[in-house]
Amino acid sequence: MINRKLRNKAVVLFILLILPVFVFSQKWKIGRYELIGGIGTSSYFGDIGGSINDDALWITDLDIMYTRPNINVGLRYRIDEWGTVRGNLTYGMLKGFDEGSKNEGRNYSFSTNLFELTGYFEYWLIKEKQMVQYSTMNLRDGLRKFNASISAYVFVGIGAAYFKSDPSSDFGDRYVGDKNFGIVLPVGIGVKYPLSSRNYIGFEFAGRLTSTDYIDGFDPKGSEYKDVYYFTSLYLTHKIKPKMNKSRRKY
């Protein structure tokens, strides 16, 4: 009789230990949609400004004085534990100036307002662990949290940008103001950390390869490279709570 009681207790204990593994492994299905909002910086690399050295790495082309802001909103959908897709709308300002560059004597400068609509596929190198909260009557501090950890992902996508340049100096016949659209290919990396079971904070860094050489409004005449720009973003996300239909969840 004693052995049977011990065996039954062991079975119950095993079930209690193993059950959360199955429950939490499917928890990613609860709240597949996320709203995203962020702010960050915009940096331009093209035919105006840059380093004085033609062989300089891109980081040496970066001029903090001409870094400008961006704001962005998006919607993310989780396909599975390792993959998400996302739509993003971003407004960014870009600026460049020849001062301190190899073309300093030319003294060209510009500013551009840019609107970008993109779609991403995100692959999670460190998958997101769902934040679990619980409370028990025997805990003096009531609510506790566990399973909070950083996650990381890389992403690639495609999109389109509309931009309008404003030359701050006279480009003469080299100003191009009627070519305002371009295809963009975002490539980047991001990290994410839970603040609660439904709210997260994250950071991204991404470059944009483009199909255009006129983001600055300047006709390069013989340039070998298209314009490139970079965004950083510090963002917040909120998981949308799934609708309930009687006793069943809609995922």
Beta strands, then each sheet from edge to edge (+ up, - down):
strand 1: 33-45
strand 2: 68-78
strand 3: 83-97
strand 4: 109-126
strand 5: 132-135
strand 6: 143-146
strand 7: 151-167
strand 8: 181-194
strand 9: 199-210
strand 10: 228-239
strand 11: 244-245
strand 12: 248-249
sheet 1: 1+ 2- 3+ 4- 7+ 8- 9+ 10- 1+
sheet 2: 5+ 6-
sheet 3: 11+ 12-
end
